[in-house]
Amino acid sequence: MKRTNRLTSYVEKTEGVTNYLLRRKRESIQKSLIRPLYQEALKCLFLVVVLLIDTLIPLQIFADLPDIINIVLALIILVIFLYVEMRIYNMLWGKNGRWSLEKYKKNVEKIKDNIN
């Protein structure tokens, strides 16, 4: 029976987590290469705009209104923005969206079948 100390088990766990993260990163890069570049650029631009909107508008509401109302209204506006942004994201890049990965995977498979 093999004895392992705490340091060895900690190193093995760290290696496992690192390998998992590297595999996920590689899969993410491969998925992003399926779509055309302009769609990935639009997705990144959308995310930047979402971050700006979700930060600046609730903060401005928080700064402009009286004490109790500002917190409640800022949170309500933030929740509404997040809901609308998630709906837009799913319409464009979601599983059944206009630019979903599944559609491009099917196109890539059709092209491979035509070549063979």
C-alpha positions as CSV (number, residue, x, y, z in Angstrom):
1,M,0.0,0.0,0.0
2,K,1.4,3.3,-1.0
3,R,1.6,6.2,1.4
4,T,1.0,9.7,0.3
5,N,1.5,12.8,2.3
6,R,-0.6,15.9,2.2
7,L,1.7,17.7,-0.2
8,T,1.6,14.9,-2.8
9,S,-2.2,14.8,-2.7
10,Y,-2.4,18.6,-2.9
11,V,-0.1,18.6,-6.0
12,E,-2.2,15.9,-7.6
13,K,-5.4,17.9,-7.0
14,T,-3.8,21.0,-8.4
15,E,-2.6,19.2,-11.5
16,G,-6.1,17.8,-12.0
17,V,-7.6,21.3,-11.7
18,T,-5.0,22.7,-14.1
19,N,-5.5,20.0,-16.7
20,Y,-9.3,20.5,-16.5
21,L,-8.9,24.3,-17.0
22,L,-6.5,23.8,-19.9
23,R,-8.9,21.4,-21.5
24,R,-11.8,23.8,-21.1
25,K,-9.7,26.6,-22.5
26,R,-8.7,24.5,-25.6
27,E,-12.4,23.5,-26.2
28,S,-13.4,27.2,-25.9
29,I,-10.8,28.2,-28.4
30,Q,-11.9,25.5,-30.8
31,K,-15.5,26.5,-30.5
32,S,-14.7,30.1,-31.2
33,L,-12.9,29.1,-34.4
34,I,-16.1,27.5,-35.8
35,R,-17.9,30.8,-36.1
36,P,-16.8,33.6,-38.5
37,L,-14.5,36.2,-36.9
38,Y,-16.9,39.1,-37.2
39,Q,-19.5,37.2,-35.1
40,E,-16.9,36.6,-32.4
41,A,-16.0,40.3,-32.5
42,L,-19.7,41.3,-32.3
43,K,-20.1,38.9,-29.3
44,C,-17.1,40.6,-27.5
45,L,-18.4,44.0,-28.3
46,F,-21.9,43.1,-27.0
47,L,-20.4,41.9,-23.8
48,V,-18.4,45.1,-23.3
49,V,-21.5,47.2,-24.0
50,V,-23.5,45.1,-21.5
51,L,-20.8,45.6,-18.8
52,L,-20.8,49.4,-19.4
53,I,-24.6,49.7,-19.3
54,D,-25.0,47.4,-16.3
55,T,-22.4,49.4,-14.4
56,L,-23.0,53.0,-15.4
57,I,-26.7,53.4,-15.5
58,P,-27.5,51.8,-12.1
59,L,-24.7,53.8,-10.5
60,Q,-26.1,57.0,-12.0
61,I,-29.5,56.2,-10.6
62,F,-28.0,55.4,-7.3
63,A,-26.2,58.8,-7.2
64,D,-29.2,60.9,-8.4
65,L,-32.1,59.7,-6.3
66,P,-32.9,60.0,-2.5
67,D,-31.5,57.5,0.0
68,I,-33.8,54.5,0.1
69,I,-35.4,54.8,-3.3
70,N,-32.0,54.8,-5.1
71,I,-30.9,51.4,-3.9
72,V,-34.2,49.7,-4.8
73,L,-34.6,51.4,-8.1
74,A,-31.0,50.7,-9.1
75,L,-31.4,47.0,-8.3
76,I,-34.7,46.9,-10.2
77,I,-33.2,48.6,-13.3
78,L,-30.2,46.2,-13.1
79,V,-32.4,43.1,-13.0
80,I,-34.5,44.4,-16.0
81,F,-31.3,45.2,-18.0
82,L,-29.9,41.7,-17.2
83,Y,-33.1,40.0,-18.3
84,V,-33.2,41.9,-21.6
85,E,-29.5,41.3,-22.3
86,M,-29.8,37.6,-21.6
87,R,-32.8,37.4,-24.0
88,I,-30.8,39.2,-26.7
89,Y,-27.7,37.0,-26.1
90,N,-29.8,33.8,-26.4
91,M,-31.5,35.1,-29.6
92,L,-28.2,35.6,-31.2
93,W,-25.6,33.2,-29.7
94,G,-27.8,30.8,-27.6
95,K,-28.4,27.2,-28.4
96,N,-31.2,27.9,-31.0
97,G,-29.9,31.4,-31.8
98,R,-29.2,33.0,-35.1
99,W,-25.5,32.4,-34.8
100,S,-25.4,29.3,-32.6
101,L,-22.5,26.9,-32.7
102,E,-24.8,24.0,-33.6
103,K,-25.7,25.6,-36.9
104,Y,-22.0,26.0,-37.8
105,K,-21.1,22.5,-36.6
106,K,-23.8,21.2,-39.0
107,N,-22.4,23.3,-41.8
108,V,-18.8,22.0,-41.1
109,E,-20.0,18.4,-41.1
110,K,-21.8,18.9,-44.4
111,I,-18.7,20.4,-45.9
112,K,-16.6,17.4,-44.6
113,D,-19.1,15.0,-46.0
114,N,-19.1,16.7,-49.4
115,I,-15.3,16.6,-49.5
116,N,-15.2,12.9,-48.7
